Amino acid sequence: MSERFDAVIIGAGHNGLVCAYYLARTGLKVCVLERLGVVGGAAVTEEFHPGFRNSVASYTVGLLEQRIMDDMKLADRGLHIVQRPLANFVPRVDAPGLELHQRVMETQASIGAHSQRDAERYPDYLAELTAVSRLLKSTFLERPVDLSGGWREWQRAIARLPRFLELERPGRLWTLYQLLAGSAGKWLDGWFEAPLLKGGLGFDTVIGHYASPYSPGSGYLLLHHTIGGVKGGQGAWGHAIGGMGAITQAMANAARSVGVEVRLEAPVARIDREEGVLEVQTESGSVIASDVVAAAVHPQVLFTRLLAPGGLPDSFLKRMRAWRSESATFRMNVALSRLPEFTCLRGKGASEHYGSGILISPSLDYLEAAHADASRGGYSQRPIIEILFPSTLDDSLAPNGAHVASLFCQHFRRRLPNGRDWTDAKPDVVEAIIDTVTEYLPEFRRSILAVQALSPADLEGRFGLLGGDIFHGQMARDQLYWARPARGYAQYRSPVSGVYLCGSGAHPGGGVTGAPGYNAARVILGDLGRGVTQLP
């Protein structure tokens, strides 16, 4: 005998919790099934060494939609986000680094030490990038236009034309075209001459994206990581006190406050449709009947593992089997006995640089070489790394005087050549990453107390991120907007009636935004006739 809910959500990551909240807020009886023993998906905090805690996978906040934070009253539920004192810092081994400040004039002064010409051009560059990214941002909390959907969809497309006309007046529509059709590297080369500046700005083009900054379409990633902001700062990033788990714990509390039932250690085995009703069967054998199932999981998990293939069109299954998932990401959390000094900041102590994103990304050539290295040998011997020391902003993460380092690293292939697997390769990769960081912070290696390392295989096994892809599928041009996850199915509905996709494999893609969960909930409520009749 099965239980009955109005909606079942598969996965208690941030998107699943957001979707559950908005559905339950209208009075629906909602159940969330999570295979792990804690909510949060990849946005969790844990103790990885006695006395040392950190965000395990997802590690920084900046893209989370303000509307969602306000609706769910996350601040009232204890979420506190602090802005980085510097946006980013790009160090060098044997010369002054580059500070990217929150204020334009201060950034110009830092750039001027490397190129006065670039300093003069920077405000115009920033204005252009901001204007174009705002257009992209305007699409995040709405379902994509699907031109195969008839005249109503064409009406929606026409209604969005004024957004593009706003760009055309100052000539920025060409910028949008260059970034979407061309490469970010070429576009940055057209603006600036200083390698350190271009390398620092170019880092955003390879976050979770296995590509060179000169690869076509890399400009989209630059835009995607510029759209957010904390404390009202465009493109500003911050830290959630208590780590990323503080966000998802607050979301879970919000969901429970409107009646959502969250069940942990409840992995789903399959989804069936029996006599017009969906049945979700867990691995323990329990069955839940529902009219709606929304999955905040990787698209291939939903469509090639949980759903019976007989209910899916052949063309759709072909698309799902060909879905590319490889962000080439390696994550490390490191417990440190002390805060190591930079070679370029000797004697400055615990300066504001340690609270920023520290980018080992000294030039576009360095980024391109890291990609080429991984293409040949499976991983970068001199990787691209963002280092954070979140314990400088949050003393709850480490004992007094000690610190936590968070390392986000590129490029590390999903599959390694010559028959190697990640169990064999991981120790060598950890050493290569530590060697690279130690070039810039000579005391880093001897300050290490413990390391938590997550390879692409670990990210897949632990969090269900197939291929280790942090975005549930590459953010490439043919896997975005109306093609995410497939043409004709980009509006969160699947080919199976009542089954929806509400995770990062749907528009607008990856990052801790909450947007896929929000948008999917609105589509579901519209389909159910729950008062949402005119969707954006």
N, C-alpha and C positions, 0 to 999 in steps of 0.2 A: 504494500500500500504506500503510495507516494504522498509527500507533503505538497502543498500548493502555495505559490507566491505569485504576485502580479508580475514581478520581474526578478530575474536572477542575473547577477553580475559575476563574471568569471575573472578573478584577479583583483587583489586589494592594493594594487599600486595606486599612484596618485590619480590617474585618469579613471580607474574603476571606482574609486571612492567619490570622485567628483560626480560621475554619472549617477551613482547610487543616491547621492545627496539630492540632486535636482529631481530625480524621479520620486523619491520618498517625500519630498517637500510638498508634492501635490496630493499626497494621501495614498500613493501606491504602497503595497506591501512588498518590500524589497529585501532580498538576501544576497550577500556577497560571499563567494566561495574562494578561499585563498589556500594554495597548496602548502605554503610555508607556515611557520609558527608565529609570524609577526606580520603586521600590515606594513605596506610601504613599497613592495616590489624592490626596485633598484634604488629607491630613495629611503634608505634606512641608516640608522646610526648604531654602532655596536662597539663594545670593548674588544679590541683585538690584541691587547697585551695588558697585563694587570695595571690598572690605573690610567690606561690610555684608551680614549674613545675617539671615533671619527666617523664621518660619512663613508660608507663602504664603497659604493659605486658612484652614483650621482653625487656631486661634491660641491656645487655652488649654485646660488639662486640669482636669477635675473630675468627669466622669461615667464615666471608665474603670473598669470593674468590677475590684475588688480580687482576686476569685477568679481572673480571667483573668491579671492581672499576676503572681499567685503561681504559677499553673500553668505559665505560659510563662517563669517565672524572669526577668522583664524587668529587675529590679534587678541580678541577677547578670550580665546581658548589657549593663550599662552605663547603664541608664535611671535618671536621678536627677531627681526631681520636688521642687521647693521650693514651699512655701506662700506665698501673698501675705502681706506684713506687715500690710496691711489687707485686709478683704474687698473693699470698694469705697469710693470717694470720689466724692461728688457736689458738684462745685464750683459756685460762683456767680460772676458777673462782678464785682459791686459789694458783696458781703456775704460773711460766713463761709460756708464750705461745710459739708458733712455727712460725717462719717467713720462708716462701718459697719465695726466691728471684728470680730475673731474672738470676742472675749469680750463677753458680753451687757452686763455692767455698764459697760464702756467705751463701748459703743454708746449705752447709756442716757444717759451723761454728754454725749455729742455731740448726741443728739436733744434733750436738755433745753435746749440753747441756742436751740432753735427752738420747742419746745413741751414744757412740763413734763408736761402731760397725756399727750402721745404717749409720752414717756419712761417714764411709769408703766405704760402699756398694752403697751409693746413686748415684755416677756417673755411675756405671755399670748398675744400674736399669734404669736410665734416658736414657742411650745409647740404651738399649734394647727396651724400650718402644718407643723411638723416631724412631728407625729403623722399627719397626712393624707398627707404625701409619703412616709412610710415604708410606708404601705399600697400606694401606687403602686410604690414601689421593690421591694416583695415580688413583683411580677408580672414584673419585668424578665428574670430568668433562668429563665423558663419559657414554654412555648408557650401562647398564649391559649386560653381556653375557647371552644369552638365549639358552641353549643347546637343547631346543625343536625346535629351529628355523632352523635346517638343517645344511648342511656342512659349510656354510659361518660362522655360529656362532661357530662351532667347530674350524674353522681356527682362529677366534678371540680369542678363549680360548687358543689355542696353542701359539699364539703370545704373550700371557701374562705370559707364564710359566717362562721366564727369571726373572721376578720380584720376583717370589717365590724362584728361585735358588739363588738370591742374599741374601735371608734370610737364606737359608740352609747352605751356606758356614760357617757362624759363629754359626750355630746351632740355629738360631732364629725362624726357621719355627715351632719348638716345642713350642716356646713362643706364636706364633700366635694361634696354636691349643689349648693350655691351656686357652688362653683368650676367644676364641670363643666357645669352648666346655665346659670349666669348669667355675669357678667363679673368679671374681676379688679379692674377699676376701681371698680365699685360696692362690691365687698367691701373694698377698701382704704379707700374713702371712709367705710365704716362703722367702721373701726378708728381712723383718724388724721385730723388736721386740717392738719398742716404740709405745704405743697405739695412742698417739697424731699424730704421723707421718702417721700411717696407716689410722687413721680417716680422716685426711686432704686430703690424696691422694684418699681415698675411696669415698669422696664426689662426685667425677666425675662419679661414678658408679650408682648413684641414681638420678641425675639431670633429672627431667621429666620422671622418670622410676619407676613405682610402683613395687619395688622388694627389697629384701635384697641384700647387697653386696656379700652374699654367694649363691645367686640364680644362677643357670646355665645361661650363656650368659651375665652376668653382665659385663664381661670383654670387651664386644664390646663397651659399653657406656664409659668405661675408655679410649679406643682408640679414639672413636668419638670426645671426648672433649679434646684430646691432639693434634689433627691434625692441628689446626688453628694457628693463630699467628698474632700479629700486630707489625708493625715496624721491620719486619724480625725476630721476636723472636718466635721460635718454642713453641707452646702451650701458648703463651702470650695473655692475654686478655686486653681490653682497654675500653675507654669511648668515645662515639661520642659527641662532644661538641654540646649542645642543645638537647641531648637525642637521642634515637633510631629513633625518627621522622625525625631527620636531615638526616639520611640515605635514608629513603623512599621519603622525599621531594626532595632530590637531584636526586634520581632515576626517579621520576615523571618528573622533569625538563629535564632530559636526554631523556626520552621517548617522551616528547612533542617536543623536539628539532629536532627529526627525523619524526615528523608528527603524532605521536600517539594522538588520541582523547580520553581523560579520562572523563568519565561521572560519577559524584557522585550522591548518593541517587537514584541509578538505580538498585534495586534488581531484579535478574532474577527469573522468575516464572517457566520456562520450556524450554527445548530444543527439537525441533522436526526436523525430516527429511522429507521434502516434495519434491517429484520428483527429488531426488538426491541432493537437496540443504538443508543445515542446516538453521533452523530458530530459533533465540533466542528471546523469548518473555519476556519482563519485566513485573513486577507486575502492572505497569501503563498501560499496554496494547500495548506498542509500539513493533514492530517486526523488527529485523535486520537479513537479509539474509547473509550467508557467506559460503565459502567452508571449513573453518577451525574454530573450537571452541576449545580453550585451557582453562581449568579450574584450577585456583590456589586455589581450595577449598578442604575441607575434602573429601576423596574418597566416603564416604557414602552420602554426600550431592549431589555429581555429579551423582552417579550411582543408588541411591535409591530415590532421590527426584526430580532432574532436568530432567533426561532422562526417557522416557517411558520404563517400564520394558520389554515390548514386543521385544525390539531390543537387549536384552542382553541374553546370554546363561544362562541356569539354573545353571550350575556349577559356573559361574562367579558371579551371584547374590547370590548364597549360600555363596561364599567366602566373598562378600562384607557385607552381613548381619552378618557374624561371625567376621568381622574385629574388633580387640580389640583396644579400645581407652580409655585409662585411665593413665594419667601421674601423678595423685595424687598430683597436684600442687596447691598451694595457694599463691597469690601475694598480697603484701601490699606496699603502698607508704605512708610515714609518714612525716608530717611537724614538725620540731623540733625548739624550741626556742634557743637551743644551742647544741653544740657537747658534748655528754656525755662521761665521762671517763670510760675506762676499769678498772676492779679491778686489772688486771695484768700489767697495764701501768700507775699507779698513778703518777701524776706529770710530765708526758711527753708531755702534751699539744696536739696540733694538729699534731701529728707525721705522718710519712709516712704510718703507719698501716691503717689510715683512708682512704687512697686512694686505698687500696687493696680490694680483695674479702675476707671478714671476715667470716670464716666458723665455725659455731657452729656444730661441727662434731668431737667430742673429741676422738672417738674410733670407730672401726668397730662394737664392741658390741652395742654402742649407735645407730649406723645406723640400725643394725639388730633389736634392741628393738623398734625403731620408726616404722619400718615396721610391726612388730608383733602387736604393739599397734593398728595401723590402721586396721589391719586385723580383730582384735577382736571388736573394738569399732567404727570404721569408720574414726578415725583420731588420729594422734599422740598427746598425751598430752605433751610430750617433743619432739617437732619437730626438724628436721634437717633444718638449716637456713643458707642461705648466705645473709650477710648484706653488702650493699654498702652505702657509703656516697658520692654520685656523686658530691654533691655541693662542696666538698673539691677540686675537679679537675675542676669544671665548675661553676663559680660564676653567671651564667645566670639563675640558677635553683632556687635560694632562695634569700630573702633579706639579706642585709649585717648583719653578725653576726648570722644569722639563718641557718638552714641546712635541707637537704632532706635525708631521709633514704629509701633505697629500700630493701625490704625483699622478698627473694624467698624461699618458705617453702615446705617441704615434711613431712609426707605423709598424704593426705586428699582424701578420697575415693569419687569416682563419685556418688555412692549411699550409703546413710547412713543406718545403721540398725534400727530396731524397729520403722519404720515408720517416722523417723525424716527427714526433708528436710533442705536444706541449708539456707533457710530464717530463720528457727528456730535456727540452729546450729551456724551460722556465728558469732554472738556476743561472744559465748563461745570460739570459735576457736581464734578469735582476742585476747581475754584475755590470752589464753594459750600461744600464740606466744609472746605477750608483756611480760608476766611473764618470759618466757625463755630468751628473750634478756636481760631483766633487771637483771637476775642473773649475767650476764657478764658485763653489763654496768648499774650500780645501779641508775644513774640519768635518764635513758632512759624514764621510764614511766612519770615522772613529767616534762619532757621536751616536751612531745607531745602536739602539737597544733591541729592536725587533722590527720585522718587516711582515706586512700582510700583502701578498702579491696575487693579482687576479689576471690571468691570461685570457685571451678570447675564449678558450675552452672552459675556463672557470666561470666566466660571465654567462656563458650558455648554460652550463650545468646548474649553477646556483640560481640564476634569475630568469632563465628561460629566454635569454637574449640570443636567438639562434645566430650562429656565426660570430657570437660576441658583439653583435651589432647593437649599439646603445640606442639607436633610433628605430628599432624594429624594421629595418630595411633602409637601404642607401637613399640619401636625400639627393638623388640625381634627377635630371630634368624629366626623364620618362617614368619616374616614380613619385611625382609630386602632383599636387592639386587634383585635377579631375582624373589623374591616372594613379591615385593613391587610394586603395591598392590596385584598382583596375578601372578602366574606362567603363562607365555605366554603373559602377558600384562605389563611387567616391563619396556618396552622401550618407555613409555610415550603415546603410542597409546592405544586406548580403543577398545572394541568389535564393537563400532559404527564407521564406516568410517568417518574420518574427525574430530572426537572428541578426544582430548588429555588431559592428566592430567599433570599439570606443577607445582603443589604445593608440600608441604612437605610429602604428602602421596605417592610420587614417590621417586625413588632413587636420592640422597643418604639419604633422610629423613630430619629430623628436624634441627632446628637452623637457624640463619640468614646467610645462605651460598650463596643464589642465584643460586646454582648449578642445582636444578630441573628446574628452569625457563630457564637457559642457555641450558641445555641438551635437553629439550623439543623443544626449538626453533630450534636447529640444526636438530633434527629429522623431524620436520615439514618442514623446508626448504628443506631437502633431499627428502621428499615425494613429495614436490611441484616442484622438479627439479630446485631449485633456486641456482644452483652452488655449493651446498654442496653434493657431490656425494660420498665421502669417509669419513664416520664418524669414530671417534676414537673408 
